[in-house]
């Protein structure tokens, strides 16, 4: 984790470039990703159902629930009963969910933070962003402590007891935000994402049309990127730890590992919040259902599956097993953080003391591609580190159910797909220089294997 923050740079928010026509500024998108409109339809329908399945199909009888496993007809019949359907309609859960997001939005507006410029946009401008995600996290925790001090841990059981209602609320909220930003993107002067202007409603709705939807100074995409997802995930995890503690009067080693590993990841990303400004999500992708659902629903409600499982099934492990899992996590973290930092340090100053020994090739575009050190082992060694960490989050749940391993499975597919997307981007950008780089650094992710 970085411990020193660089100072924010001040760059003009307004453009000095000549005005472009609407067609020059927002060209039509001619290439589909994610299997085009059909894939978009699948993502906007199947993914919410999958999250709902984890919510209603997993309970204290099993992951999946015993009834679903042994008599799925009876399970679906039970789901149609008014008592079960009642769980889906939970106005209190909706109120709590919306209040939580609103509180985070208020924190983002009022808490102090360094102001950083974003990458240059196609119209020549740089947007400004206030970095107070970490302040929002600890302010949320202190607000929580204020209540816990008087009321004890019991209020945290709300998350466990209203789980289905909270999941449904977040899905409804994701759709509402996506519909709002979709229609807002037709406002005159909106800068669209290069990949989100096909003219096909379902595809543009899913992939995101407008690049940086804002309400005044409030940047909806930047706010959504780390706060409701990451901070929501942290609150949910802690609520499940509280549930286990209230049931057992202690916390298992498995739960401790899951809490510490995931909290470390959350704190790390919020502490280094400015790093998000150069990611594909901020610089390239529009804000649509994919990001809204991903960050309001997917991250908090599926990344917390391990903590939820351990609250329902308080598995424990030996100290030796715990030590092995900690070692795996540290190996993953070292690869992930060292590789990412090495590239960042090299890109900022290639003759800096920590990177001046690295070999590289000079590309025609002017950028240099590292061919030794971490980036000489494989073209995305950072993905390997990230995935090893993902695996170490699942292993504390042992092997009573495959569901807690969903994260490692899904994340593996995401990284394989992302590597192909990035490869395509770099091949388009660097041409034959990329071929040369690939002939030197032969493996995509796992050195010697893939
Ligand atoms: P990377 O950090 O892997 O960066 C890829 C870019 O780096 C390329 O597009 C290229 O950009 C540049 N590059 C590639 N090879 C070299 C090289 N040899 N030398 C110098 N520069 C190079 O991108 P991501 O945004 O995919 O990943 C960032 C981190 O975020 C990763 O650790 C990943 O695991 C993590 N992540 C986590 C997710 C989660 O849900 N937890 C989701 C996605 C990512 P350029 O055009 O500048 O040359």
Boltz pocket constraint, residues with backbone or C-beta under 6 A from the ligand:
constraints:
  - pocket:
      binder: B
      contacts: [[A, 279], [A, 280], [A, 336], [A, 340], [A, 343], [A, 367], [A, 368], [A, 369], [A, 370], [A, 371], [A, 375], [A, 379], [A, 380], [A, 382], [A, 383], [A, 386], [A, 418], [A, 422], [A, 425], [A, 426], [A, 429]]
      max_distance: 6.0
